[in-house]
Amino acid sequence: MAGHRTDEHPHGADRLCDAGDRVYSRAVRRGRVRRQDAEAVPCLLELALLHPDPDDMDWLVPTSPQEVMTRLLRGVYDEVSASQRRVGSAVAAVERFAGLGPRLSSASAEGTSIRVLDGLSRIQAAMDEATEACTTEVLTVQPGGIRPEHELTEGLHRALALRGRGVRMRDLYTHVARHGQGLLNYLELMGDAVEARTLDEVIDRLILFDRTVAFIPANADRTLALELRHPALVGYLVTVFERLWRLAIPLTAPLPDTGIEGISHREQSIAALLAEGHQDAVIAERLGISVRTCRAHIARLSETLGAASRTQLGVRIAQVGLDGPPRALTLPGQESPTVR
């Protein structure tokens, strides 16, 4: 039954193509069919559904329908038997490998110290599993600017489940996120279960559960993620988070004043990145703002500092001391929050 032209008739031995069905049906009704009528469906001959008429070789006669059924079912049976043999071989191989060394746990067998999660559904499932196992603390870094409503709501079920079990959460955002009403609503809903702070810049997205498992993106569009359980890697990421947390400003505290008339905290951050030689698009991405907004702030900087060109702006930024990072905020004694 092998060897039929699958490029013209892409089917297995357990069924017929439409053309073959029509020719075979005509042969059954009439008792025979001309050989030239079957030239377009050579699979009928190769599957022995038609065979030459011994009295006239220009004609083909059909094999009986009962024999055809037996022939077609035999192909299915052979495929099922082959699948059963492959399953048996796989089971035997696993049993043999299991006897070669010490017994491995399911976690180590999957190699979950570093696991690649491919696709949003698998990422979400792994996050849900980590949420269910979490008992103490969740640390997150959320880059970008104002968080879209859909991003805040898609993880809300996990956050509420954690709050219900008394798990504490600490979140790091960029200063721009302070302007998002959705984030403020989320924090109000979560109450004292979540503490939020902001920075001019943060690292890429990071989620840490109980300091034992971490999730980080593995590509730009975040359809791939890494699940990390190696103690050294997770410990390193915890250290990074804690150092950023110490430098960050509580969301309930105002941003520090630049000490320069007409220069906002955000414009000071832009000035520092301009002094490092970064292009507008890079600055916008790092601060979580649009390129258009970034350029509007650069225009305001130029006007405030009296710079007529980009080169002159760089000189003026250095002259007034805006080429370093924004000054740290002294937390004690802060009053009600203000957002610049």
Summary of the structure (lengths in Angstrom):
residues: 340
radius of gyration: 34.5
end to end distance: 77.7
largest distance: 110.3
contacts: 924
relative contact order: 0.08
helix: 49%
strand: 16%
